[in-house]
Amino acid sequence: RGTDKEAVRFFYIAKGSLAELRTQLRIAFEVGYLRKEDFTAMDDECNRIGRMIGALIRARRMG
């Protein structure tokens, strides 16, 4: 069973991975692999997931 400190560390790593994904999505859009509406939908989903990870970090820090 992991500690809250370990969980928070994992969640920060997940946020970093999400940032890498967003960069790759931006590049894919800029070189023409993604349509604007697809990029926007995926970027919005990344924002939503980022907020969820942030909430998990806050909850584990307080718990």
BALOBA-1460 file (C-alpha; in Angstrom, 3 decimals):
// residues 63
<rec num="1" residu="r" x="0.000" y="0.000" z="0.000"/>
<rec num="2" residu="g" x="1.443" y="3.361" z="-1.027"/>
<rec num="3" residu="t" x="1.647" y="6.489" z="1.025"/>
<rec num="4" residu="d" x="0.039" y="9.821" z="0.223"/>
<rec num="5" residu="k" x="3.495" y="11.188" z="-0.562"/>
<rec num="6" residu="e" x="4.071" y="8.431" z="-3.123"/>
<rec num="7" residu="a" x="0.639" y="9.003" z="-4.649"/>
<rec num="8" residu="v" x="1.246" y="12.739" z="-5.002"/>
<rec num="9" residu="r" x="4.582" y="12.026" z="-6.672"/>
<rec num="10" residu="f" x="2.863" y="9.645" z="-9.091"/>
<rec num="11" residu="f" x="0.164" y="12.236" z="-9.865"/>
<rec num="12" residu="y" x="2.819" y="14.865" z="-10.648"/>
<rec num="13" residu="i" x="4.469" y="12.403" z="-13.025"/>
<rec num="14" residu="a" x="1.058" y="11.863" z="-14.631"/>
<rec num="15" residu="k" x="0.667" y="15.632" z="-15.062"/>
<rec num="16" residu="g" x="4.061" y="15.734" z="-16.776"/>
<rec num="17" residu="s" x="3.035" y="12.921" z="-19.097"/>
<rec num="18" residu="l" x="-0.172" y="14.774" z="-19.886"/>
<rec num="19" residu="a" x="1.867" y="17.869" z="-20.782"/>
<rec num="20" residu="e" x="3.982" y="15.736" z="-23.134"/>
<rec num="21" residu="l" x="0.818" y="14.413" z="-24.769"/>
<rec num="22" residu="r" x="-0.512" y="17.941" z="-25.255"/>
<rec num="23" residu="t" x="2.749" y="18.922" z="-26.940"/>
<rec num="24" residu="q" x="2.502" y="15.949" z="-29.294"/>
<rec num="25" residu="l" x="-1.125" y="16.807" z="-30.085"/>
<rec num="26" residu="r" x="-0.128" y="20.400" z="-30.875"/>
<rec num="27" residu="i" x="2.636" y="19.199" z="-33.200"/>
<rec num="28" residu="a" x="0.282" y="16.722" z="-34.903"/>
<rec num="29" residu="f" x="-2.197" y="19.541" z="-35.485"/>
<rec num="30" residu="e" x="0.425" y="21.977" z="-36.760"/>
<rec num="31" residu="v" x="1.811" y="19.507" z="-39.315"/>
<rec num="32" residu="g" x="-1.669" y="18.608" z="-40.521"/>
<rec num="33" residu="y" x="-2.255" y="15.182" z="-38.972"/>
<rec num="34" residu="l" x="-5.237" y="16.404" z="-36.943"/>
<rec num="35" residu="r" x="-8.221" y="18.454" z="-37.973"/>
<rec num="36" residu="k" x="-8.963" y="21.550" z="-35.887"/>
<rec num="37" residu="e" x="-12.105" y="20.041" z="-34.362"/>
<rec num="38" residu="d" x="-10.276" y="16.833" z="-33.409"/>
<rec num="39" residu="f" x="-7.390" y="18.770" z="-31.890"/>
<rec num="40" residu="t" x="-9.789" y="20.983" z="-29.951"/>
<rec num="41" residu="a" x="-11.742" y="18.000" z="-28.611"/>
<rec num="42" residu="m" x="-8.581" y="16.200" z="-27.491"/>
<rec num="43" residu="d" x="-7.096" y="19.362" z="-25.984"/>
<rec num="44" residu="d" x="-10.317" y="19.976" z="-24.058"/>
<rec num="45" residu="e" x="-10.163" y="16.404" z="-22.759"/>
<rec num="46" residu="c" x="-6.546" y="16.957" z="-21.671"/>
<rec num="47" residu="n" x="-7.648" y="20.058" z="-19.774"/>
<rec num="48" residu="r" x="-10.393" y="18.066" z="-18.045"/>
<rec num="49" residu="i" x="-7.995" y="15.269" z="-17.110"/>
<rec num="50" residu="g" x="-5.441" y="17.804" z="-15.854"/>
<rec num="51" residu="r" x="-8.067" y="19.289" z="-13.538"/>
<rec num="52" residu="m" x="-8.919" y="15.801" z="-12.284"/>
<rec num="53" residu="i" x="-5.269" y="15.042" z="-11.543"/>
<rec num="54" residu="g" x="-4.950" y="18.388" z="-9.773"/>
<rec num="55" residu="a" x="-7.949" y="17.514" z="-7.606"/>
<rec num="56" residu="l" x="-6.369" y="14.162" z="-6.743"/>
<rec num="57" residu="i" x="-3.151" y="15.923" z="-5.733"/>
<rec num="58" residu="r" x="-5.036" y="18.359" z="-3.503"/>
<rec num="59" residu="a" x="-7.063" y="15.548" z="-1.921"/>
<rec num="60" residu="r" x="-3.997" y="13.428" z="-1.166"/>
<rec num="61" residu="r" x="-2.087" y="16.388" z="0.263"/>
<rec num="62" residu="m" x="-4.934" y="17.132" z="2.664"/>
<rec num="63" residu="g" x="-5.625" y="13.486" z="3.511"/>
